[in-house]
C-alpha cells in the first residue's frame, strides 16, 4: 500500500511540475493576462484534486477490507466526509492564493490576517477529523477504523 501511495504522490508531483513548466513556457512567449493565468491554474488545481480524490477512494476500497454491511455503512459516511474536506480544501487554497497574490507587498497587518485564517482553518480541520472519527466508530469497529486506509479517511 505504501508503494501505491508513494507512486500516486509522485504522479501528482510530476503533473504539478509539468503544469508549472507549461505555464512558464506560455508566460515566456507572451505577456500573460493575470485573469487568464489564474483561470488556467484554478482549472489545473481542480483536475489534480479530482484525480487525487479518485485515487484516495480507490486505495481505501482496496485496503479497508470491509464486509458488505461495513461497506454499506462506511461509504455514504465517507462521501459526506469528503464533501466537507473539499470545502475545507477550498478554504485552504484561498488562503494560499491570497498569500501568493500579496507576497511581494505583504505587511504585518496582512500577514497577521493570513495567520489568523490559517489557524482558524486548522481548528476547523481538527474538528472535522474528530467529528468523523466519532461517526466512523458508530458504524465500524475501532480496529477497522484504525487501519491505515481508514485513518486516512478521517484526516
N, C-alpha and C positions, 0 to 999 in steps of 0.2 A: 504494500500500500504506500509506504514512504516513497518508493521509487516512482509510483504513479503520480503522487502529489508533486514530487520534485520535477518530473517531466512536464506536468501541467504548468508549474510555476515558470520553468524555463521557456516554454512555448509562449506564455503571456509576456515574459520579458523580451523575447525576440520580436514579438508582434509590436510591442510598445517602442522598441528601438527602431524597428522598420518604419513605423508611423512617424516617429520623430525625424528620422533621416529623410523620409519623403517630404515632410513639411519643410525641413531645412533646404532641400533642393528647390522646392517650389518658391520659397522665400528668396533664394539667391537669384532666381530667374527674373522676378518682377516684384515691385513693391506690393506687399500683401494688404488687402483690406482687413483691418482688425476684426470686423464683424464676421467676415467670411472665414478667417482663420479660426476664430472662436467656434463657429458652427461646425467646421470640419473636425476640430479637436473634440467637441462635445459628441459628435457622431461616432468618432473612433472610440471614445471612452465608453459610450453606451454599448457598442458592439463587443468590446472587451469584457465589460461587466456581464453582458448576456451570456457570452461564452463561458465565463468563469462560473456563473450560477449553474449553467447546464452541466459543466464538468463536476462541480461540487455535488449536485444531486446524483449524478452517475456514480461517483465514488461512494457516496453514502449508501446508495442502493446495493452496491457490491460488498461493502464492508459491514453493514449493520446486521446482516443475517437474521432478519425479522421473520417470524412466522406470519401467516396471513392475518390473524387477529391483531398482532402488534403492528403490522404494516398498515392495516385499515385505521388504526388509531394514530399512528405516527405521521403519516404523510400529510393529512389535512392540517395537522398542527404545525408541521414543518413548513408548509406553504404559507401559513399565517405568519410564522416567524420570519421567513424570507421576505415577505412583503414589508414587514416592519424594519428589517435590516436594510432593505433597499431604500426606504425613506431616510433612515439614518445615514446611509451611504451618500445620498443626495446632499444631505446636510454637511457631511464631512467634505465632500467635493466642493461645495460652495465656499467653505472656509479656506480650502487650499487655493481655489481660484481667486478669492478675494486677496489672499496674501500675495499670490503671483502678480496680480494686477497692480498692487500698491507697493511691491517690494522695494523699488528704487526710491520711492518717496515716503517710505514708512517712518512715521514719527512715533513717539511714545504713546500718544493717545490711541492711534490706530492699532499699534502693537498690543496694547492692553486690551482693547476691544476684541481683537482676534484671539488673544489668550483666554479671555473670559468665554468666548464662544466655544473654543476647543475644550475647556474644562467642562462646560455645560454639556457638550456633546458626549464626552467620556462618561459623565454621570448618567445620561440617558442610555448609553450603550450598556453600562453595567446593570442598570435597572431592567433593561430588556433581557439580558442574559439571566438574571435572577428570576424574572417572571417566567421565562420559558423553561428554565431548569425545573421549577415547581410544576409547570404544566406537563413536562415530559415525565416527571416522576409519578404523575397521576395515571399515565397510560402505559408506562414501561417500567420494568424493574430497574432499580438503581444500577445494577451491574450492566445492564444493557445501555442505559443512559450514559454510563461512564466509558463505554467502548470508545476507541479513538475516533471512529466515524461520527458517533453520536455527540461526542464532546465538541466537535467542530460545528455541529448543528445548533449548539446553544452558546456560541461565542461570537 
